[in-house]
């Protein structure tokens, strides 16, 4: 039985099978999937930033990724050594 509502862009039977497959995965398989998804998100975000700002440096790209993922305050503290207090 599926405990989550079916996403609007997914057929109910497909969603049911997807949940079933996730439940069959070993912890190592789930960790590998989560790792791959995380890498894919960073890759897509980086591509979007580079498309919008083709001259961005690697340092600026990383800062923008941190800002988008963790917020401007953390990015500013990490890159400018601003006192968070």
C-alpha positions in Angstrom: 0.0 0.0 0.0 1.3 3.5 -0.9 1.2 5.9 2.0 1.9 9.0 0.0 -0.4 10.9 -2.4 0.3 10.1 -6.0 2.1 13.0 -7.8 0.0 14.7 -10.4 2.5 13.9 -13.1 2.7 10.2 -12.4 0.2 7.4 -13.2 -1.0 5.7 -9.9 0.3 2.2 -11.0 3.7 3.6 -11.9 3.9 5.4 -8.5 2.9 2.2 -6.7 5.7 0.3 -8.4 8.2 3.0 -7.7 7.4 3.0 -4.0 7.5 -0.8 -4.0 11.0 -0.7 -5.6 12.2 1.8 -3.0 11.0 -0.4 -0.2 12.9 -3.4 -1.8 16.2 -1.5 -1.9 18.9 -2.3 0.5 20.3 0.6 2.6 23.3 0.7 0.4 21.2 1.0 -2.7 19.1 3.8 -1.1 22.3 5.6 -0.1 23.7 5.3 -3.6 20.4 6.6 -5.1 20.4 9.6 -2.7 24.0 10.3 -3.6 23.3 10.2 -7.3 20.3 12.5 -6.9 22.4 14.9 -4.9 25.0 15.0 -7.6 22.4 15.5 -10.3 20.8 18.4 -8.4 24.2 20.2 -8.1 25.0 19.5 -11.8 21.6 20.9 -12.9 21.9 24.0 -10.6 25.5 24.6 -11.8 24.4 24.4 -15.4 21.6 26.9 -14.8 24.0 29.3 -13.1 26.6 29.0 -15.8 23.9 29.5 -18.5 22.8 32.8 -16.7 26.3 33.9 -15.8 28.8 32.4 -18.4 31.8 34.3 -17.0 31.3 33.1 -13.4 34.4 31.9 -11.6 34.6 28.5 -9.9 34.7 30.2 -6.5 31.6 32.4 -7.3 29.8 29.3 -8.6 30.4 27.4 -5.4 29.3 30.4 -3.4 26.1 30.7 -5.4 25.4 27.0 -4.9 25.8 27.4 -1.1 23.6 30.5 -1.2 20.8 28.6 -3.1 21.1 25.5 -0.9 21.8 27.0 2.6 20.9 30.7 2.3 22.6 34.0 1.8 23.7 34.4 5.4 25.8 31.2 5.4 27.3 32.0 2.1 28.2 35.5 3.2 29.8 34.2 6.4 31.7 31.5 4.6 33.1 33.9 1.9 33.4 37.2 3.7 34.1 36.0 7.2 31.1 38.0 8.5 30.3 37.6 12.1 27.0 35.7 12.2 26.0 37.3 15.5 
